[in-house]
Amino acid sequence: MPSATEREFFGTAIAPKTFTQWCKFIHDSLKKGERGKLAASHNLHSVYLRQRDPKMNAFYARCDDCYIDGKPVRWLLRGFGRKTSRDCRFSLMDHFEHLLAWAQHNQLKLFYLGSAIAVVELSRSRIAQQYPQLDIHLQHGYFQDSKQMVRDINAQRPDLLLVGMGMPDQEQFLIAHLDQLDIGWATHCGATLDYYAGAQAKPPAWISRAGLAWLYRLLHDPVRLWQRYLLEPWQLLTPTLRALRTHQRLHK
């Protein structure tokens, strides 16, 4: 069970799962008729932002489930006394096509909000070819009227809403509008659609499994990502050490 210091550090309780376990968890919840739920994940970047952005903090405090995305989060959990299997971490970037196949098989309705118009159009065509029975609505993330977007989502009543507008914009949209959305579950998913469409270079599976996806992304997009991967971990060091010392003092 997560300790109080762990919950405070991450802003929520983390429940490590494999991708298959996460899908089952979401599906079981939907079969129970549960709606308006919020799922999240944590990687090092999200942990960093949560320490500094009150809206990110509110997002994680609100979420009903949180799985592990980045390998460093597993290492941090070990510091809080929780060991996890190396399989209990995943990213939707790596599993997006599995997610589409799962939703098609279980006749679930998806709504993806995010990415540029060209990416959405290309993805819509590819998905229609690969998953012809899938009920999915794609909407680019460059909208002006949030209230209208909420109405558009509610018109579809999706079982799963995926918001991929980058941190912290996607979390701010969800925390501002979650209570107005007629959905089963919602989750953030970053640039998942961009990777699927080939608009961004997707790390090979073996690099992701090795925990080196960050290095692959940095080498392919250094101007945008150098601060995230080279500076943020150092800036996170002090609050991390403080939280770990507090945990160790309380659990002697």
HELIX and SHEET records of a PDB file:
HELIX    1   1 ALA A    4  PHE A   10  1                                   7    
HELIX    2   2 PHE A   19  LYS A   31  1                                  13    
HELIX    3   3 LEU A   44  ARG A   52  1                                   9    
HELIX    4   4 PRO A   54  ARG A   62  1                                   9    
HELIX    5   5 LYS A   71  GLY A   79  1                                   9    
HELIX    6   6 LEU A   92  HIS A  105  1                                  14    
HELIX    7   7 ILE A  117  GLN A  130  1                                  14    
HELIX    8   8 SER A  146  GLN A  156  1                                  11    
HELIX    9   9 ASP A  169  HIS A  177  1                                   9    
HELIX   10  10 LEU A  178  GLN A  180  5                                   3    
HELIX   11  11 THR A  192  ALA A  197  1                                   6    
HELIX   12  12 ALA A  205  ARG A  209  1                                   5    
HELIX   13  13 ALA A  213  HIS A  220  1                                   8    
HELIX   14  14 PRO A  222  LEU A  230  1                                   9    
HELIX   15  15 GLU A  232  GLN A  235  1                                   4    
HELIX   16  16 LEU A  237  LEU A  250  1                                  14    
SHEET    1   A 6 ASP A  65  ILE A  68  0                                        
SHEET    2   A 6 LYS A  37  HIS A  42  1                                        
SHEET    3   A 6 TRP A 185  HIS A 188  1                                        
SHEET    4   A 6 LEU A 160  GLY A 164  1                                        
SHEET    5   A 6 LYS A 109  GLY A 114  1                                        
SHEET    6   A 6 ASP A 135  GLN A 139  1                                        
END                                                                             
